[in-house]
Amino acid sequence: MTIPRLVPAVTQDPHATDELRTEVRAFLAEQRARDTFRAAVDTWLTGWDEDFTRALAARGWLGMTVPTEYGGHGRTFVERFAVTEELLAAGAPVAAHWIADRQIVPSLLNYGSEPQKHRFLPAIARGECFFAIGMSEPDSGSDLASVSTKAVRVDGGWSITGAKVWTSGAHRADAFICLARTAPVDPAHRHDGLSQFLVDLRAPGVDIRPIISMNGEHHFNEVLLDEVFVADDMVFGVIGNGWQQVTSELGFERSGPERFLSTFALLAETAEQMAAGTLPRHTDLGRLTARVVALHQMSSAVAGALERAESGADTAAAVVKVLGTTTEGDIADFADLLADEDSPAHYRALVDHAVVQRPGFTLRGGTNEVLRGVIARGLGMR
């Protein structure tokens, strides 16, 4: 049996974005000099800073892949990848716009109506519209086909009732794309009868309840929907096509540089501390760096495949997610074993935050156990 290639080859010139990366690094150096931010870990979840988001928008670094007729900048996925990679590597606060720019933009371009595109895409590109994701549910885990949120047809639209959980930033976001069941479950075709809706998170019937992390931080939420009315013009895509739409979105969610760079700022600071002699030198620093370099190549290759709309990108994205999130966790564990009470306070704070965030790395976007099944299916093994 010939095993298919899991990750596409890199076809783009690796130096094509050098000038753009230099611009982003200069911008970040300027922001740090102003003390706008300090490097942190997992900033695409925890670093909500709308002022920083608007500063990026002013440079044209939001909505980069959005065509100019929708208020964007008409640039490539590879160029966007370069910008986001530099921001994540620096530990910059990008959470406010992250979901909107990463996931909602390509979804709107693929499935949104013209009025939806003209309403939301320019606002996202300006850093003025923030989104959450309404996929996961209590008791469903990573099995999206088991969602029980229901959308019932009413005069002029749909009435949605149910619950979503782990909705990052919902307490600050303007809207989310909600996956709901619009037809009874067919046991033989569990993925049928699902649809998506653009839901205003300030609408009557929406109740957002905080989920507080063990360190007291508030990033996640449970969103309860009690007969929330969604007009027909906020149906997202085609009724009954929700499963196909949501799985295409997951390729963008799982393959990006955030899947291996959440703890890169900690890895970089560990190298600095070793160079300064405040931490003992350890060969695992090189091993982890090599893994990050390999993941950069893999993730950039998937970005190119997504831009070319190649089939099989979802399998490649799952590979990046499994390997990347494992590496992020290994970086946190490595630094935690090295650090002690004599380590500099700012370094210890980075380590502590990475350790607290670590359990979520391999869960969000689909557990690694589920994604290994996706990979096996891509290999024709199940």
C-alpha positions in Angstrom: 0.0 0.0 0.0 1.3 3.4 -0.9 0.9 5.8 2.0 -0.3 9.3 0.8 1.7 12.3 1.7 0.2 13.7 4.9 1.5 17.3 4.6 1.9 19.0 1.2 5.3 20.1 0.0 6.3 23.8 0.5 6.0 25.3 -3.0 6.4 29.0 -2.2 9.7 30.9 -2.0 10.7 30.9 1.7 12.1 34.4 1.3 9.1 35.9 -0.5 7.8 37.4 2.8 11.2 38.6 4.2 10.4 42.3 3.6 7.0 41.9 5.2 8.4 40.1 8.2 10.9 42.9 8.7 8.1 45.5 8.7 6.2 43.5 11.3 9.3 43.1 13.5 10.0 46.9 13.3 6.4 47.5 14.3 6.7 45.1 17.3 9.9 46.7 18.4 8.2 50.1 18.3 5.3 48.8 20.3 7.5 47.3 22.9 9.5 50.5 23.2 6.3 52.2 24.1 5.5 49.5 26.6 2.3 48.7 24.7 2.8 45.0 25.5 5.1 42.6 27.1 5.8 39.1 25.6 3.4 36.5 27.0 2.3 33.0 26.3 -0.9 31.8 24.6 -1.8 35.4 23.6 -4.2 34.4 20.9 -6.5 33.2 23.7 -5.5 35.4 26.7 -4.2 38.6 25.1 -7.3 40.7 24.4 -6.2 44.2 23.5 -8.5 46.1 21.2 -6.1 49.1 20.9 -3.4 46.7 19.7 -5.9 45.2 17.2 -6.7 48.6 15.8 -3.0 49.4 15.5 -2.6 46.3 13.4 -5.7 47.2 11.3 -4.1 50.6 10.6 -1.1 48.9 9.2 -3.3 46.7 6.9 -2.6 43.5 8.8 -6.2 42.5 9.5 -8.4 41.2 6.8 -5.3 40.7 4.7 -6.9 38.0 2.5 -10.2 39.9 2.1 -10.7 41.3 -1.4 -10.6 45.0 -1.6 -14.2 45.2 -2.7 -15.1 44.0 0.8 -12.8 46.4 2.6 -9.8 44.1 2.8 -6.3 44.2 1.3 -6.4 41.4 -1.3 -3.2 39.7 0.0 -2.3 36.1 0.1 -2.7 33.4 2.8 1.0 33.1 2.8 1.5 36.8 3.5 -1.1 36.6 6.3 0.7 33.6 7.7 4.0 35.6 7.8 2.3 38.4 9.8 0.5 36.1 12.3 3.6 34.1 12.8 5.7 37.1 13.7 3.0 38.4 16.1 2.7 35.0 17.9 6.4 34.5 18.1 6.7 37.9 19.8 3.9 37.0 22.3 1.8 40.0 21.2 -1.8 40.4 22.4 -3.9 39.3 19.4 -6.9 37.6 21.0 -9.5 40.3 20.3 -9.4 39.8 16.5 -8.0 36.3 16.3 -11.1 34.2 15.7 -12.6 36.8 13.4 -9.5 37.2 11.2 -8.5 33.5 11.3 -11.7 31.7 10.9 -14.7 34.0 10.2 -13.1 35.8 7.3 -12.5 32.7 5.1 -15.8 31.3 6.1 -17.6 34.4 5.1 -15.7 34.5 1.8 -16.7 30.8 1.1 -20.3 30.7 2.4 -21.5 34.2 3.3 -24.2 36.1 1.4 -23.2 39.3 -0.3 -25.0 41.4 2.4 -23.2 39.4 5.1 -19.8 40.0 3.4 -20.4 43.7 3.0 -21.6 44.0 6.6 -18.9 42.0 8.5 -15.7 41.9 6.4 -15.0 45.6 6.3 -15.6 45.9 10.1 -13.3 42.9 10.8 -10.6 44.5 8.6 -10.9 47.8 10.6 -10.6 45.9 13.9 -14.1 46.9 14.9 -16.0 43.6 14.9 -15.1 40.6 17.1 -16.4 37.0 16.8 -16.6 33.9 18.9 -17.3 30.3 17.8 -20.5 28.4 18.7 -19.5 24.8 18.1 -18.8 22.9 21.3 -21.6 21.9 23.6 -21.8 20.4 27.1 -21.6 16.6 27.0 -20.6 16.6 23.3 -16.8 16.9 23.6 -15.3 16.8 20.1 -18.2 15.0 18.6 -19.8 17.9 16.7 -22.4 15.6 15.1 -24.0 15.2 18.5 -24.9 18.8 19.0 -28.3 19.3 20.5 -28.8 23.0 20.0 -32.0 23.3 17.8 -33.1 25.9 15.3 -36.8 25.9 14.6 -38.4 27.7 11.6 -40.5 30.7 12.6 -42.0 33.6 10.8 -39.2 35.6 9.2 -36.3 33.4 10.5 -35.3 30.8 13.0 -35.7 30.4 16.8 -32.5 28.8 18.4 -32.4 27.1 21.8 -29.5 25.3 23.3 -26.1 25.7 24.9 -22.6 26.3 23.7 -19.5 25.9 25.9 -15.8 26.9 25.8 -16.8 30.0 23.7 -13.6 32.0 23.9 -14.2 35.7 24.3 -18.0 35.5 23.9 -18.4 38.0 26.8 -16.5 40.6 24.6 -17.4 39.5 21.1 -20.2 40.9 18.9 -21.4 37.7 17.4 -20.7 34.0 16.8 -21.4 31.5 14.2 -23.7 28.9 15.8 -23.9 25.3 14.7 -27.5 24.0 15.3 -29.6 21.1 14.3 -32.4 22.0 11.8 -33.7 18.5 11.2 -34.1 15.4 13.4 -31.1 13.1 13.9 -30.9 10.3 11.3 -28.8 7.6 13.1 -27.5 6.4 9.7 -26.5 9.9 8.6 -25.5 11.8 11.8 -23.9 14.7 10.0 -27.0 15.6 8.1 -29.5 18.2 9.3 -27.0 20.7 10.7 -27.0 24.4 9.8 -25.1 27.5 10.8 -26.4 30.9 11.9 -24.8 34.3 12.6 -26.0 35.1 16.1 -25.8 38.5 17.8 -24.4 37.9 21.2 -26.3 40.8 22.6 -29.7 39.6 21.3 -32.7 38.9 23.6 -32.5 35.3 24.9 -28.7 35.1 24.9 -27.2 34.5 28.4 -23.4 34.5 28.6 -22.0 32.8 31.8 -18.3 33.0 32.6 -16.1 29.9 33.0 -13.2 30.9 35.3 -9.9 29.2 34.9 -7.9 27.8 37.8 -5.8 31.0 37.9 -8.8 33.2 38.1 -8.7 34.4 34.5 -11.8 34.7 32.4 -11.5 33.7 28.7 -14.1 31.0 28.3 -17.8 31.1 28.6 -21.0 29.0 28.4 -23.5 30.6 26.1 -27.2 29.7 26.7 -29.7 30.4 23.9 -33.3 30.6 24.8 -35.5 31.0 21.7 -33.1 33.4 20.2 -34.5 34.9 17.0 -32.2 34.9 14.0 -33.6 36.5 10.8 -33.4 34.7 7.5 -30.7 37.1 6.3 -28.4 35.8 9.1 -28.6 32.1 8.0 -25.0 31.3 7.2 -24.5 29.3 4.1 -27.1 26.7 3.2 -29.6 25.1 5.6 -28.6 21.5 6.0 -25.0 22.1 4.9 -23.6 22.9 8.3 -21.4 19.9 8.7 -19.6 20.5 5.4 -19.2 24.2 6.3 -17.9 23.6 9.8 -15.4 21.0 8.8 -13.9 23.3 6.1 -13.6 26.0 8.8 -11.6 23.6 11.0 -8.8 23.5 8.5 -8.1 27.2 9.1 -8.5 26.7 12.9 -6.2 23.7 13.2 -3.3 24.4 10.9 -2.2 27.9 11.8 1.0 29.0 13.6 -0.9 29.4 16.8 -0.8 25.6 17.0 2.9 25.5 17.7 3.8 29.1 18.8 1.6 29.5 21.9 4.7 29.0 24.1 7.4 30.3 21.7 7.9 33.4 23.7 8.8 31.2 26.7 11.2 29.1 24.5 12.9 32.3 23.3 13.2 33.6 26.8 14.6 30.3 28.0 17.4 30.6 25.4 18.1 34.1 26.6 18.3 33.0 30.2 20.7 30.1 29.3 22.9 32.6 27.3 23.0 34.9 30.4 23.9 32.0 32.7 20.8 32.2 34.9 19.6 28.8 33.7 21.7 25.7 33.1 22.3 24.8 29.5 20.4 21.8 28.2 20.4 20.0 24.9 16.6 19.8 24.8 16.6 23.5 23.9 18.0 22.6 20.5 15.6 19.7 20.1 12.6 21.8 20.8 13.8 24.6 18.5 14.3 22.0 15.7 10.7 20.8 16.2 9.4 24.4 16.0 11.4 24.9 12.8 9.9 21.7 11.3 6.4 22.8 12.3 6.9 26.2 10.7 7.6 24.4 7.4 4.6 22.2 7.8 2.2 24.9 8.8 3.4 27.2 6.0 2.9 24.4 3.5 -0.7 23.9 4.7 -1.3 27.7 4.4 -0.2 27.4 0.7 -2.5 24.4 0.2 -5.5 26.3 1.7 -4.8 29.2 -0.6 -4.8 26.8 -3.5 -8.0 25.1 -2.2 -6.3 21.7 -2.4 -8.1 18.6 -1.2 -6.7 16.9 1.8 -5.8 20.1 3.6 -8.0 19.0 6.6 -5.8 16.0 7.1 -2.7 18.0 6.9 -4.1 20.5 9.3 -4.9 17.7 11.8 -1.2 16.6 11.6 0.0 20.1 12.3 -2.4 20.5 15.2 -1.4 17.2 16.9 2.3 17.7 16.5 2.2 21.4 17.2 0.1 21.4 20.4 2.3 18.5 21.8 5.4 20.6 21.2 3.8 23.6 22.9 3.1 21.5 26.0 6.6 20.0 25.9 8.1 23.6 25.9 6.1 24.4 29.0 7.2 21.2 30.8 10.8 21.8 29.8 10.9 25.3 31.2 9.1 24.3 34.3 11.7 21.7 35.1 14.5 24.2 34.6 13.1 27.1 36.5 13.5 27.4 40.3 13.0 30.0 43.0 16.2 31.8 41.9 15.0 32.3 38.4 14.2 35.9 37.4 10.7 36.9 38.3 9.5 37.7 34.8 10.7 34.3 33.6 9.0 32.5 36.4 5.8 34.3 35.6 6.1 33.2 31.9 6.6 29.6 33.1 3.7 29.7 35.5 1.3 31.0 32.9 2.4 28.4 30.4 1.9 25.6 32.9 -1.6 26.8 33.7 -2.5 27.1 30.0 -0.9 23.8 29.1 -3.9 21.5 29.6 -5.9 23.3 26.9 -3.3 23.1 24.2 -4.3 19.6 23.0 -8.0 20.0 23.7 -9.1 23.1 21.8 -9.8 22.7 18.1 -10.5 19.0 18.7 -8.6 16.6 21.0 -5.5 14.9 19.8 -7.3 11.6 20.1 -10.0 12.7 17.8 -7.6 14.2 15.3 -5.5 11.0 15.2 -8.8 9.4 13.9 -9.0 12.2 11.2 -5.4 11.5 10.2 -6.1 7.7 10.0 -9.1 8.4 7.8 -7.0 10.6 5.6 -4.6 7.6 5.2 -7.4 5.3 4.3 -6.9 3.3 7.5 -10.5 3.7 8.8 
